[in-house]
Amino acid sequence: MSTSVPSALSIEGLGLQIGGATILKDVDLDIAPGSTVGVIGPNGAGKTTLFNVISGVTRPTSGRILMDGADITRASVPQRARAGLGRTFQTSSLFPRLSVLENVRLAAQVGLGGNYSLLRFPRRTDAATALALEQLVKVGLTHKLDTAAGDISHGDKRKLEIAVLLATQAKIVLLDEPMAGVASGDVAGLVDTIREMQDATGCTVLMVEHHIDVLMGFVQKVAVMYSGSIIAFDSPQQIMENPVVQSAYLGRTGEPTQESAA
């Protein structure tokens, strides 16, 4: 008898209310292991808020979140990280005064079962440093090992953030606008880096991105958010042809609904 494989990430009836205002409403999303999913929507649709709830930065007021079938709705951010959930933010979350190598090495310590510690000097022979160097090779930053993270280009910072995620050995990766602020000439290289990360690890990727043309050519499925709800979840081609999605973006008469998107 065959057994079904649990979804990498399953969101059921997720809701968030703050001060009487509804920020997220009845969000349902089921993401298969190893898949690549884009999240799009107008400004204020709730995309980053959804990421905040999934990653544990914000607690939902209703619904639940399952990771590999296990309920993580009330788990802390560190607990989710240890379970294999990693995230980048719209603005850099790196340690700007630490070197490129030291940033990744700290993440590697966590990936190997330790804790973040700035007190352990990064020797070039220990396991955490070896893991960090391996990830920096993958993103092409070995020529900047000793450069302070705050001194590298914005595109390289994004690559460094991906190396940090790789070092934590995350199984589910949330990328919040990874192309934001990246020079147009560096976008293709960053997309390749993300694709290579997924090929190398088999991780599941959930990505918010305003570069729609880039996202549509990269992901397998797209979730469209509008006013705190998901109004469509389909292949890129079907999403682009969906009149409800067009209404959400172009502001045509009538608010889009999940029912009309079905």
C-alpha positions in Angstrom: 0.0 0.0 0.0 1.4 3.4 -1.0 1.8 6.2 1.5 1.4 9.8 0.6 4.3 12.2 1.0 3.4 15.2 3.2 3.5 18.6 1.7 6.7 20.5 2.4 4.6 23.4 3.6 0.8 23.5 4.2 -1.1 26.6 5.3 -4.6 26.1 6.4 -7.1 28.9 7.1 -4.4 31.3 8.1 -5.7 34.6 9.5 -4.2 37.7 11.1 -6.0 40.5 12.7 -4.2 43.5 14.3 -6.2 46.2 16.1 -9.4 45.1 14.5 -8.0 45.2 11.0 -7.8 42.1 8.9 -4.4 41.6 7.5 -4.6 38.0 6.4 -7.8 36.1 5.8 -8.4 32.4 5.2 -5.1 31.8 3.5 -4.8 28.2 2.2 -1.6 27.1 0.4 -0.2 23.6 -0.2 3.4 23.4 -1.5 4.9 20.2 -2.8 8.5 19.2 -1.7 11.2 20.5 -3.9 8.9 22.8 -5.8 9.4 26.5 -6.6 6.5 28.8 -5.9 6.2 32.5 -6.5 4.0 34.9 -4.5 2.8 38.0 -6.3 0.2 40.7 -5.6 -0.2 44.5 -5.5 1.5 46.5 -2.8 -0.3 45.9 0.6 -1.7 42.6 -0.5 -0.1 40.8 2.5 2.9 39.1 0.9 5.6 40.0 3.4 3.1 39.6 6.3 2.5 36.0 5.1 6.2 35.4 5.1 6.4 36.9 8.6 3.8 34.5 9.9 5.3 31.5 8.2 8.7 32.3 9.6 7.4 32.9 13.1 8.1 36.7 13.3 4.4 37.2 13.7 1.8 34.9 15.3 -1.4 34.3 13.4 -4.8 34.8 15.1 -6.3 31.8 13.3 -5.4 28.8 11.2 -2.2 26.6 11.3 1.1 26.0 9.5 2.4 22.5 8.8 6.0 21.7 7.8 6.5 18.2 6.6 3.3 17.3 8.3 4.3 18.7 11.7 2.4 21.7 13.2 4.8 24.6 13.6 2.1 27.3 14.2 3.3 28.1 17.7 7.0 27.2 17.2 9.5 30.0 17.8 11.8 31.4 15.0 14.8 29.3 16.3 12.7 26.2 16.5 11.6 26.7 12.9 15.1 27.3 11.8 16.2 24.1 13.4 13.4 22.3 11.7 14.8 23.5 8.3 13.0 26.8 7.6 15.2 29.6 6.3 14.4 33.1 5.1 15.9 36.2 3.5 14.4 39.7 4.0 13.7 42.7 1.8 16.5 44.5 3.6 19.8 42.8 4.3 20.0 40.8 7.6 23.7 40.3 7.4 26.3 41.3 10.0 27.9 44.2 8.1 31.1 44.5 10.1 31.8 40.7 10.0 33.6 39.3 6.9 31.8 37.3 4.2 33.3 34.1 5.6 32.3 34.9 9.2 28.7 35.6 8.3 28.3 32.2 6.6 30.3 30.4 9.3 27.9 31.6 12.0 25.1 30.1 10.0 27.1 26.9 9.5 27.4 26.6 13.3 23.6 26.5 13.5 23.4 24.1 10.6 25.7 21.7 12.3 23.7 21.7 15.5 25.3 24.6 17.4 24.4 28.1 18.2 25.2 31.6 16.9 28.4 32.6 18.7 30.6 35.5 17.9 33.1 34.3 20.5 34.5 31.4 18.6 37.3 32.4 16.3 36.7 31.0 12.8 39.6 28.6 12.1 40.1 27.6 8.5 40.1 23.9 9.5 37.0 23.4 11.6 33.7 21.8 10.4 31.7 25.1 10.4 34.3 26.9 8.3 34.6 24.0 5.9 30.8 24.1 5.4 30.8 27.8 5.0 33.6 27.7 2.4 31.6 25.0 0.5 28.6 27.3 0.2 30.6 30.3 -0.7 32.1 28.3 -3.6 28.5 27.7 -4.8 27.6 31.3 -4.9 30.9 32.5 -6.3 32.1 34.6 -3.4 35.4 32.9 -2.4 37.3 35.9 -3.7 35.8 38.1 -1.0 36.2 35.8 2.0 37.8 38.5 4.2 35.8 41.5 2.9 33.3 43.0 5.4 29.8 42.1 4.4 28.9 45.8 4.5 31.5 46.6 1.9 30.3 44.3 -0.9 27.8 45.2 -3.7 24.1 44.7 -3.2 24.0 41.8 -5.6 26.8 40.1 -3.8 24.9 40.7 -0.5 22.0 38.8 -1.9 24.4 36.0 -3.0 25.8 36.0 0.5 22.4 35.7 2.1 21.8 32.6 -0.1 25.1 31.2 1.1 23.9 31.8 4.7 20.7 29.8 3.9 22.7 27.0 2.4 24.9 26.8 5.4 21.9 26.4 7.7 20.9 23.4 5.5 17.4 24.8 5.2 14.8 22.5 3.6 12.3 25.3 3.0 13.6 28.6 1.8 11.5 31.9 1.9 13.0 34.6 -0.4 11.5 38.0 0.2 12.2 40.1 -2.9 15.7 38.7 -3.6 16.2 41.0 -6.6 15.3 44.2 -4.8 18.0 46.8 -5.3 20.1 44.4 -7.5 21.5 46.0 -10.6 19.7 44.9 -13.8 22.9 43.3 -15.1 23.2 41.2 -12.0 19.7 39.8 -11.9 20.3 36.9 -14.3 23.4 35.8 -12.3 21.4 35.9 -9.1 18.5 33.8 -10.6 21.1 31.3 -11.7 22.5 31.2 -8.1 19.0 30.5 -6.7 18.4 27.8 -9.3 21.8 26.2 -8.5 21.0 26.3 -4.8 17.8 24.4 -5.4 19.4 21.9 -7.7 22.1 21.2 -5.2 19.9 20.8 -2.1 16.5 19.8 -3.4 15.0 22.5 -1.1 11.5 24.0 -1.5 11.5 27.6 -2.5 8.8 30.2 -1.8 9.6 33.6 -3.3 8.1 37.0 -3.3 9.4 39.1 -6.2 8.2 42.2 -8.1 10.2 41.4 -11.2 7.3 39.5 -12.6 9.1 38.5 -15.9 11.9 37.0 -13.9 9.6 35.2 -11.5 7.4 33.7 -14.2 10.3 32.2 -16.0 11.6 30.6 -12.8 8.8 29.2 -10.7 6.5 26.2 -11.3 3.4 27.7 -9.6 2.3 31.2 -8.6 0.1 32.2 -5.7 -1.6 35.6 -6.2 -2.5 37.6 -3.1 -5.1 40.4 -2.9 -6.3 42.2 0.2 -4.8 39.5 2.5 -6.2 36.5 0.7 -4.9 34.1 -2.0 -7.2 34.6 -5.0 -5.4 32.2 -7.4 -2.8 29.4 -7.3 -1.8 27.9 -10.7 1.0 27.6 -13.3 2.6 30.9 -14.5 0.8 30.6 -17.9 -2.6 30.1 -16.3 -2.0 32.9 -13.9 -1.1 35.4 -16.6 -4.3 34.5 -18.5 -6.5 34.7 -15.4 -8.9 37.6 -15.7 -9.3 37.8 -12.0 -5.5 38.3 -11.6 -5.6 40.9 -14.3 -8.3 42.7 -12.4 -6.2 42.7 -9.2 -3.3 44.3 -11.0 -5.1 46.6 -13.3 -7.8 47.8 -11.0 -10.7 47.0 -13.1 -14.2 47.3 -11.8 -15.1 44.8 -9.1 -12.9 43.2 -6.5 -11.5 39.8 -7.3 -12.5 36.9 -5.2 -11.4 33.3 -4.6 -14.7 32.1 -6.0 -14.3 34.0 -9.3 -10.7 32.8 -9.6 -11.8 29.1 -9.4 
